[in-house]
Amino acid sequence: MCIFTQEKEYRLRHCMHRTFLEDPRLHFLDATKKCSSCRNTVSTYWRDGLKEEIFFPPHIRLKMYENRKEYIYLIQSDSANKLYEHYKKQSDTVYITYTSGKFDILLQTSKPLDVLPDRTIFHGSRGDYIYPETLNCSYESAFIMKFYIAGVKLPKSVQ
């Protein structure tokens, strides 16, 4: 295993994070090529990152397609138990759970519902999963970049 400076270790971990986020099915040997490091180094840092909860194991899922849609419903109901039991038996139900707060049930189906339950607070379709990209920069430089992109002058306390 190579011994890295703290900055190079940070870059390697960021590269590994981006590589496995883009393609969770990727083998370690391919990740080593993308991150320009040796196999033992990448596997050691990956195991350490999992142990320290810097990385999380990839959640393998079916590849999504543009025409694949699921439908989400947030429902508020006085008879949440009856609704839960009703939708639990439906063949189109992918996921259903009780929640606390503004709504009582979160329902996910493979087809849109013909009739919306009363007091449905939110409903809509969703497609592929999207993960935000993590930038490889410090908090300070990201903060300054935000002002620069917006075309706003930096506060005097930051300059």
N, CA, C and O of each residue as an XYZ file, in Angstrom:
636
protein
N       0.845     -1.181      0.000
C       0.000      0.000      0.000
C       0.889      1.243      0.000
O       1.894      1.311      0.708
N       0.494      2.209     -0.804
C       1.229      3.476     -0.866
C       0.879      4.325      0.349
O      -0.238      4.253      0.861
N       1.819      5.115      0.802
C       1.550      6.049      1.892
C       1.355      7.422      1.269
O       2.244      7.951      0.603
N       0.185      7.984      1.494
C      -0.176      9.256      0.886
C      -0.095     10.386      1.891
O      -0.210     10.182      3.100
N       0.107     11.585      1.364
C      -0.065     12.769      2.201
C      -1.557     12.918      2.444
O      -2.364     12.264      1.784
N      -1.923     13.764      3.375
C      -3.335     13.935      3.696
C      -4.113     14.452      2.487
O      -5.254     14.047      2.266
N      -3.506     15.337      1.707
C      -4.183     15.889      0.531
C      -4.399     14.817     -0.536
O      -5.472     14.751     -1.136
N      -3.388     13.973     -0.778
C      -3.532     12.913     -1.777
C      -4.535     11.862     -1.321
O      -5.279     11.312     -2.133
N      -4.555     11.584     -0.018
C      -5.536     10.640      0.520
C      -6.950     11.180      0.317
O      -7.857     10.433     -0.051
N      -7.134     12.472      0.555
C      -8.435     13.107      0.360
C      -8.864     12.992     -1.105
O     -10.014     12.666     -1.399
N      -7.924     13.264     -2.023
C      -8.237     13.171     -3.456
C      -8.591     11.738     -3.854
O      -9.511     11.522     -4.642
N      -7.863     10.759     -3.311
C      -8.147      9.362     -3.623
C      -9.539      8.978     -3.131
O     -10.305      8.343     -3.856
N      -9.861      9.361     -1.910
C     -11.193      9.028     -1.375
C     -12.296      9.702     -2.181
O     -13.348      9.108     -2.417
N     -12.060     10.936     -2.603
C     -13.053     11.635     -3.419
C     -13.207     10.942     -4.769
O     -14.327     10.771     -5.252
N     -12.109     10.545     -5.374
C     -12.143      9.835     -6.652
C     -12.889      8.509     -6.507
O     -13.701      8.161     -7.364
N     -12.622      7.771     -5.438
C     -13.305      6.499     -5.204
C     -14.798      6.724     -5.011
O     -15.615      5.973     -5.544
N     -15.155      7.752     -4.251
C     -16.564      8.070     -4.014
C     -17.280      8.335     -5.334
O     -18.336      7.760     -5.597
N     -16.706      9.205     -6.163
C     -17.329      9.543     -7.454
C     -17.389      8.334     -8.377
O     -18.388      8.130     -9.067
N     -16.329      7.534     -8.395
C     -16.264      6.378     -9.287
C     -17.342      5.364     -8.945
O     -18.055      4.897     -9.833
N     -17.471      5.017     -7.672
C     -18.463      4.017     -7.284
C     -19.878      4.583     -7.262
O     -20.842      3.822     -7.350
N     -20.024      5.892     -7.148
C     -21.345      6.501     -7.233
C     -21.851      6.456     -8.668
O     -23.029      6.193     -8.907
N     -20.957      6.715     -9.627
C     -21.342      6.679    -11.037
C     -21.660      5.262    -11.497
O     -22.591      5.062    -12.277
N     -20.906      4.280    -11.028
C     -21.130      2.894    -11.431
C     -20.885      1.960    -10.252
O     -19.752      1.528    -10.037
N     -21.939      1.637     -9.476
C     -21.764      0.798     -8.288
C     -21.323     -0.626     -8.614
O     -20.797     -1.321     -7.744
N     -21.529     -1.070     -9.850
C     -21.159     -2.434    -10.226
C     -19.694     -2.548    -10.651
O     -19.235     -3.633    -11.010
N     -18.975     -1.456    -10.613
C     -17.592     -1.414    -11.077
C     -16.686     -2.270    -10.193
O     -16.840     -2.280     -8.972
N     -15.762     -2.974    -10.794
C     -14.801     -3.799    -10.054
C     -13.655     -2.917     -9.558
O     -13.367     -1.872    -10.141
N     -13.010     -3.345     -8.483
C     -11.909     -2.571     -7.895
C     -10.799     -2.271     -8.899
O     -10.232     -1.178     -8.890
N     -10.487     -3.239     -9.766
C      -9.396     -3.023    -10.724
C      -9.691     -1.844    -11.649
O      -8.790     -1.080    -11.995
N     -10.956     -1.702    -12.046
C     -11.323     -0.561    -12.892
C     -11.254      0.742    -12.106
O     -10.878      1.782    -12.647
N     -11.615      0.682    -10.838
C     -11.547      1.884     -9.995
C     -10.099      2.311     -9.786
O      -9.809      3.505     -9.706
N      -9.199      1.350     -9.697
C      -7.789      1.707     -9.518
C      -7.255      2.451    -10.728
O      -6.442      3.365    -10.590
N      -7.710      2.064    -11.917
C      -7.275      2.759    -13.136
C      -7.813      4.183    -13.166
O      -7.091      5.122    -13.502
N      -9.094      4.336    -12.810
C      -9.702      5.671    -12.837
C      -9.082      6.602    -11.805
O      -8.988      7.809    -12.026
N      -8.660      6.040    -10.678
C      -8.100      6.865     -9.598
C      -6.574      6.900     -9.617
O      -5.957      7.497     -8.736
N      -5.971      6.271    -10.605
C      -4.502      6.258    -10.761
C      -3.788      5.812     -9.486
O      -2.882      6.484     -8.993
N      -4.215      4.675     -8.973
C      -3.604      4.139     -7.764
C      -3.508      2.627     -7.897
O      -4.076      2.053     -8.826
N      -2.804      1.976     -6.986
C      -2.671      0.520     -7.067
C      -3.840     -0.170     -6.356
O      -4.541      0.422     -5.536
N      -4.016     -1.446     -6.707
C      -5.159     -2.223     -6.225
C      -5.198     -2.309     -4.704
O      -6.254     -2.123     -4.100
N      -4.058     -2.588     -4.082
C      -4.022     -2.733     -2.620
C      -4.385     -1.429     -1.917
O      -5.066     -1.441     -0.892
N      -3.935     -0.320     -2.463
C      -4.224      0.982     -1.851
C      -5.714      1.274     -1.902
O      -6.316      1.657     -0.899
N      -6.309      1.089     -3.080
C      -7.744      1.368     -3.228
C      -8.561      0.449     -2.332
O      -9.481      0.910     -1.656
N      -8.243     -0.849     -2.313
C      -9.036     -1.765     -1.481
C      -8.867     -1.462      0.007
O      -9.826     -1.573      0.770
N      -7.663     -1.081      0.427
C      -7.444     -0.737      1.841
C      -8.219      0.514      2.228
O      -8.896      0.533      3.257
N      -8.125      1.563      1.406
C      -8.852      2.793      1.716
C     -10.363      2.578      1.628
O     -11.112      3.209      2.374
N     -10.824      1.704      0.736
C     -12.250      1.412      0.629
C     -12.739      0.717      1.902
O     -13.771      1.093      2.458
N     -11.995     -0.300      2.367
C     -12.384     -1.005      3.599
C     -12.349     -0.068      4.801
O     -13.253     -0.094      5.637
N     -11.306      0.762      4.890
C     -11.221      1.726      5.996
C     -12.369      2.728      5.932
O     -12.941      3.092      6.959
N     -12.699      3.169      4.730
C     -13.797      4.122      4.555
C     -15.141      3.532      4.947
O     -15.988      4.228      5.506
N     -15.341      2.247      4.654
C     -16.577      1.574      5.069
C     -16.636      1.460      6.584
O     -17.685      1.672      7.192
N     -15.496      1.122      7.191
C     -15.430      0.971      8.642
C     -15.694      2.302      9.348
O     -16.392      2.345     10.361
N     -15.135      3.381      8.809
C     -15.287      4.710      9.410
C     -16.575      5.412      8.971
O     -16.849      6.538      9.385
N     -17.362      4.734      8.131
C     -18.618      5.261      7.582
C     -18.413      6.540      6.774
O     -19.258      7.435      6.778
N     -17.275      6.610      6.082
C     -17.067      7.668      5.096
C     -17.727      7.226      3.799
O     -18.346      8.027      3.099
N     -17.588      5.941      3.487
C     -18.242      5.342      2.325
C     -19.371      4.457      2.813
O     -19.387      4.017      3.963
N     -20.308      4.206      1.926
C     -21.374      3.259      2.192
C     -21.374      2.264      1.048
O     -21.131      2.644     -0.098
N     -21.642      0.998      1.336
C     -21.604      0.020      0.249
C     -22.628      0.394     -0.813
O     -23.684      0.938     -0.489
N     -22.331      0.109     -2.075
C     -23.275      0.485     -3.129
C     -24.573     -0.292     -2.988
O     -24.570     -1.485     -2.683
N     -25.660      0.388     -3.210
C     -26.965     -0.256     -3.182
C     -27.269     -0.686     -4.610
O     -27.657      0.128     -5.447
N     -27.090     -1.948     -4.873
C     -27.322     -2.448     -6.222
C     -28.824     -2.442     -6.467
O     -29.599     -2.951     -5.658
N     -29.216     -1.873     -7.569
C     -30.626     -1.796     -7.922
C     -30.744     -2.042     -9.409
O     -29.753     -2.018    -10.138
N     -31.942     -2.275     -9.841
C     -32.174     -2.425    -11.269
C     -31.843     -1.121    -11.964
O     -32.069     -0.043    -11.414
N     -31.314     -1.214    -13.160
C     -31.055      0.009    -13.914
C     -32.404      0.607    -14.291
O     -33.314     -0.099    -14.728
N     -32.515      1.910    -14.114
C     -33.769      2.588    -14.419
C     -33.764      3.012    -15.882
O     -32.707      3.225    -16.477
N     -34.932      3.129    -16.438
C     -35.089      3.576    -17.812
C     -36.041      4.754    -17.824
O     -36.812      4.951    -16.884
N     -35.985      5.535    -18.889
C     -36.814      6.739    -18.955
C     -38.299      6.411    -18.869
O     -39.068      7.175    -18.285
N     -38.709      5.284    -19.442
C     -40.132      4.954    -19.439
C     -40.571      4.239    -18.163
O     -41.755      3.938    -18.008
N     -39.645      3.962    -17.250
C     -39.993      3.331    -15.966
C     -40.375      4.422    -14.986
O     -39.590      5.332    -14.722
N     -41.566      4.333    -14.455
C     -42.017      5.346    -13.502
C     -42.652      4.668    -12.300
O     -43.238      3.590    -12.398
N     -42.517      5.325    -11.188
C     -43.217      4.935     -9.976
C     -43.985      6.155     -9.505
O     -43.620      7.285     -9.830
N     -45.029      5.940     -8.752
C     -45.903      7.038     -8.338
C     -45.934      7.110     -6.816
O     -46.110      6.100     -6.134
N     -45.763      8.310     -6.304
C     -45.679      8.544     -4.866
C     -46.909      9.326     -4.416
O     -47.333     10.272     -5.081
N     -47.475      8.923     -3.286
C     -48.631      9.611     -2.707
C     -48.382      9.826     -1.216
O     -48.007      8.895     -0.503
N     -48.588     11.035     -0.759
C     -48.538     11.349      0.667
C     -49.968     11.628      1.092
O     -50.597     12.570      0.608
N     -50.479     10.807      1.997
C     -51.907     10.832      2.320
C     -52.108     11.153      3.792
O     -51.428     10.614      4.666
N     -53.061     12.047      4.044
C     -53.474     12.383      5.404
C     -54.854     11.761      5.587
O     -55.744     11.993      4.770
N     -55.047     10.975      6.645
C     -56.316     10.276      6.796
C     -56.631     10.024      8.263
O     -55.741      9.774      9.076
N     -57.930     10.097      8.584
C     -58.376      9.754      9.936
C     -58.454      8.236     10.102
O     -58.378      7.721     11.217
N     -58.606      7.530      8.983
C     -58.667      6.064      9.026
C     -57.442      5.479      8.318
O     -57.574      4.727      7.352
N     -56.272      5.828      8.800
C     -55.018      5.398      8.167
C     -54.870      3.879      8.182
O     -54.320      3.303      7.244
N     -55.357      3.222      9.243
C     -55.242      1.762      9.318
C     -56.011      1.079      8.199
O     -55.516      0.133      7.587
N     -57.229      1.559      7.930
C     -58.041      0.965      6.859
C     -57.383      1.183      5.500
O     -57.318      0.266      4.681
N     -56.896      2.399      5.265
C     -56.215      2.681      3.994
C     -54.967      1.820      3.843
O     -54.706      1.279      2.768
N     -54.205      1.695      4.913
C     -52.985      0.893      4.878
C     -53.304     -0.546      4.485
O     -52.664     -1.106      3.596
N     -54.282     -1.136      5.139
C     -54.657     -2.527      4.843
C     -55.183     -2.660      3.416
O     -54.908     -3.653      2.743
N     -55.940     -1.659      2.950
C     -56.482     -1.694      1.586
C     -55.354     -1.680      0.551
O     -55.332     -2.518     -0.351
N     -54.422     -0.740      0.677
C     -53.356     -0.613     -0.321
C     -52.290     -1.695     -0.180
O     -51.575     -1.992     -1.137
N     -52.183     -2.277      0.997
C     -51.228     -3.364      1.204
C     -51.608     -4.581      0.355
O     -50.735     -5.335     -0.075
N     -52.888     -4.768      0.119
C     -53.383     -5.908     -0.657
C     -53.330     -5.664     -2.165
O     -53.443     -6.612     -2.942
N     -53.161     -4.424     -2.587
C     -53.156     -4.104     -4.018
C     -51.882     -4.630     -4.680
O     -50.796     -4.547     -4.107
N     -52.023     -5.167     -5.881
C     -50.854     -5.724     -6.585
C     -49.913     -4.636     -7.105
O     -48.728     -4.899     -7.313
N     -50.418     -3.426     -7.318
C     -49.586     -2.336     -7.843
C     -48.777     -1.629     -6.757
O     -47.925     -0.797     -7.068
N     -49.030     -1.945     -5.500
C     -48.314     -1.284     -4.408
C     -46.879     -1.795     -4.345
O     -46.634     -2.994     -4.214
N     -45.933     -0.855     -4.440
C     -44.512     -1.185     -4.346
C     -44.061     -1.053     -2.897
O     -43.324     -1.900     -2.391
N     -44.509      0.018     -2.225
C     -44.064      0.308     -0.860
C     -45.141      1.128     -0.175
O     -45.725      2.033     -0.771
N     -45.399      0.800      1.087
C     -46.347      1.587      1.880
C     -45.847      1.610      3.318
O     -45.343      0.609      3.828
N     -45.991      2.761      3.965
C     -45.552      2.869      5.354
C     -46.342      3.954      6.066
O     -46.835      4.899      5.450
N     -46.450      3.794      7.382
C     -47.016      4.852      8.215
C     -45.946      5.914      8.426
O     -44.754      5.608      8.458
N     -46.370      7.143      8.568
C     -45.429      8.222      8.866
C     -46.014      9.086      9.971
O     -47.194      8.975     10.301
N     -45.193      9.933     10.529
C     -45.693     10.887     11.513
C     -45.430     12.283     10.979
O     -44.493     12.495     10.210
N     -46.243     13.216     11.380
C     -46.079     14.584     10.901
C     -47.286     15.030     10.102
O     -48.422     14.707     10.449
N     -47.047     15.764      9.044
C     -48.118     16.362      8.240
C     -48.994     15.312      7.568
O     -50.196     15.526      7.414
N     -48.418     14.185      7.167
C     -49.210     13.149      6.513
C     -49.067     11.834      7.274
O     -48.144     11.665      8.070
N     -49.993     10.899      7.020
C     -50.053      9.649      7.781
C     -49.494      8.440      7.032
O     -48.971      7.509      7.644
N     -49.608      8.463      5.699
C     -49.178      7.315      4.900
C     -48.344      7.790      3.719
O     -48.670      8.782      3.067
N     -47.266      7.065      3.458
C     -46.493      7.247      2.234
C     -46.737      6.003      1.390
O     -46.479      4.883      1.833
N     -47.228      6.203      0.187
C     -47.589      5.101     -0.698
C     -46.813      5.225     -1.999
O     -46.747      6.304     -2.588
N     -46.227      4.126     -2.444
C     -45.500      4.093     -3.711
C     -46.109      2.977     -4.551
O     -46.196      1.836     -4.098
N     -46.533      3.301     -5.777
C     -47.180      2.319     -6.643
C     -46.485      2.255     -7.997
O     -45.760      3.171     -8.385
N     -46.720      1.153     -8.707
C     -46.136      1.001    -10.037
C     -47.024      1.611    -11.117
O     -46.554      1.874    -12.223
N     -48.290      1.836    -10.815
C     -49.227      2.469    -11.757
C     -49.952      3.594    -11.028
O     -50.111      3.536     -9.809
N     -50.394      4.618    -11.760
C     -51.130      5.691    -11.079
C     -52.465      5.174    -10.539
O     -53.087      4.294    -11.134
N     -52.890      5.728     -9.414
C     -54.175      5.341     -8.835
C     -55.305      5.927     -9.675
O     -55.211      7.057    -10.154
N     -56.372      5.150     -9.851
C     -57.528      5.647    -10.608
C     -58.235      6.752     -9.835
O     -58.630      7.771    -10.401
N     -58.388      6.533     -8.527
C     -59.064      7.512     -7.674
C     -58.117      7.881     -6.542
O     -57.602      7.009     -5.841
N     -57.891      9.175     -6.369
C     -57.037      9.631     -5.271
C     -57.816      9.592     -3.966
O     -58.980      9.992     -3.933
N     -57.198      9.119     -2.894
C     -57.870      9.162     -1.591
C     -58.108     10.614     -1.172
O     -57.364     11.514     -1.562
N     -59.160     10.827     -0.371
C     -59.412     12.175      0.156
C     -58.202     12.627      0.960
O     -57.516     11.818      1.583
N     -57.952     13.928      0.936
C     -56.858     14.551      1.681
C     -55.487     14.002      1.265
O     -54.609     13.798      2.103
N     -55.320     13.769     -0.038
C     -53.995     13.448     -0.567
C     -53.236     14.755     -0.652
O     -53.610     15.642     -1.421
N     -52.180     14.885      0.124
C     -51.444     16.142      0.210
C     -50.535     16.330     -0.992
O     -50.413     17.438     -1.514
N     -49.906     15.269     -1.428
C     -48.954     15.360     -2.529
C     -49.009     14.075     -3.329
O     -49.151     12.992     -2.761
N     -48.897     14.187     -4.636
C     -48.744     13.003     -5.473
C     -47.970     13.379     -6.724
O     -48.042     14.513     -7.198
N     -47.237     12.424     -7.247
C     -46.450     12.677     -8.445
C     -45.673     11.444     -8.849
O     -45.637     10.447     -8.128
N     -45.051     11.527    -10.015
C     -44.282     10.393    -10.514
C     -42.797     10.645    -10.299
O     -42.361     11.784    -10.129
N     -42.045      9.576    -10.310
C     -40.593      9.705    -10.220
C     -39.964      8.667    -11.134
O     -40.536      7.610    -11.399
N     -38.774      8.998    -11.608
C     -38.065      8.099    -12.512
C     -36.760      7.656    -11.891
O     -36.741      7.098    -10.794
N     -35.675      7.901    -12.588
C     -34.365      7.447    -12.146
C     -33.940      8.150    -10.858
O     -34.392      9.255    -10.557
N     -33.072      7.496    -10.116
C     -32.538      8.055     -8.885
C     -31.442      9.049     -9.228
O     -30.636      8.789    -10.121
N     -31.396     10.163     -8.552
C     -30.386     11.179     -8.797
C     -29.657     11.448     -7.486
O     -30.282     11.638     -6.443
N     -28.338     11.462     -7.552
C     -27.525     11.760     -6.382
C     -26.765     13.049     -6.638
O     -26.229     13.233     -7.731
N     -26.704     13.943     -5.669
C     -25.947     15.182     -5.880
C     -24.455     14.893     -5.964
O     -23.939     13.999     -5.293
N     -23.778     15.662     -6.796
C     -22.336     15.494     -6.944
C     -21.623     16.208     -5.800
O     -21.968     17.337     -5.450
N     -20.641     15.548     -5.231
C     -19.848     16.137     -4.158
C     -18.617     16.780     -4.768
O     -17.828     16.110     -5.435
N     -18.449     18.069     -4.545
C     -17.311     18.782     -5.108
C     -16.040     18.466     -4.334
O     -16.080     18.192     -3.134
N     -14.924     18.507     -5.029
C     -13.631     18.250     -4.395
C     -12.987     19.588     -4.047
O     -11.996     19.988     -4.659
N     -13.556     20.274     -3.061
C     -12.987     21.546     -2.617
C     -13.375     21.771     -1.155
O     -14.247     21.090     -0.616
N     -12.726     22.717     -0.543
C     -13.004     23.004      0.859
C     -14.306     23.793      0.981
O     -14.825     24.321     -0.003
N     -14.813     23.861      2.186
C     -16.032     24.623      2.437
C     -15.828     26.091      2.089
O     -16.702     26.723      1.497
N     -14.674     26.628      2.459
C     -14.401     28.049      2.219
C     -14.396     28.368      0.731
O     -14.996     29.355      0.305
N     -13.714     27.531     -0.069
C     -13.666     27.811     -1.505
C     -15.033     27.610     -2.156
O     -15.365     28.320     -3.105
N     -15.837     26.657     -1.665
C     -17.191     26.473     -2.196
C     -18.061     27.678     -1.858
O     -18.873     28.108     -2.677
N     -17.896     28.219     -0.662
C     -18.652     29.395     -0.234
C     -18.316     30.599     -1.114
O     -19.209     31.323     -1.554
N     -17.024     30.807     -1.367
C     -16.588     31.921     -2.209
C     -17.058     31.711     -3.645
O     -17.468     32.663     -4.309
N     -17.001     30.458     -4.132
C     -17.439     30.148     -5.488
C     -18.926     30.465     -5.660
O     -19.344     30.927     -6.722
N     -19.721     30.220     -4.621
C     -21.157     30.501     -4.675
C     -21.393     31.984     -4.944
O     -22.235     32.335     -5.771
N     -20.666     32.848     -4.263
C     -20.805     34.288     -4.480
C     -20.320     34.678     -5.873
O     -20.937     35.512     -6.537
N     -19.222     34.078     -6.313
C     -18.643     34.401     -7.614
C     -19.618     34.045     -8.734
O     -19.819     34.840     -9.652
N     -20.229     32.854     -8.669
C     -21.175     32.411     -9.696
C     -22.411     33.296     -9.700
O     -22.944     33.613    -10.763
N     -22.869     33.695     -8.521
C     -24.063     34.533     -8.425
C     -23.780     35.976     -8.836
O     -24.709     36.761     -9.022
N     -22.500     36.329     -8.980
C     -22.151     37.696     -9.368
C     -22.324     38.694     -8.241
O     -22.530     39.883     -8.486
N     -22.242     38.219     -7.011
C     -22.423     39.072     -5.839
C     -21.055     39.330     -5.213
O     -20.211     38.435     -5.157
N     -20.844     40.551     -4.744
C     -19.575     40.861     -4.080
C     -19.528     40.163     -2.726
O     -20.539     40.041     -2.035
N     -18.345     39.714     -2.369
C     -18.162     39.050     -1.082
C     -18.322     40.042      0.061
O     -17.921     41.199     -0.065
N     -18.903     39.605      1.174
C     -18.955     40.475      2.350
C     -17.539     40.801      2.820
O     -16.626     39.997      2.636
N     -17.353     41.964      3.419
C     -16.021     42.390      3.857
C     -15.438     41.445      4.897
O     -14.218     41.302      4.988
N     -16.289     40.801      5.680
C     -15.793     39.887      6.707
C     -15.130     38.649      6.095
O     -14.299     38.011      6.742
N     -15.488     38.306      4.856
C     -14.938     37.126      4.190
C     -13.683     37.469      3.402
O     -12.798     36.625      3.257
N     -13.590     38.686      2.893
C     -12.470     39.064      2.025
C     -11.154     39.035      2.724
O     -10.125     39.330      2.116
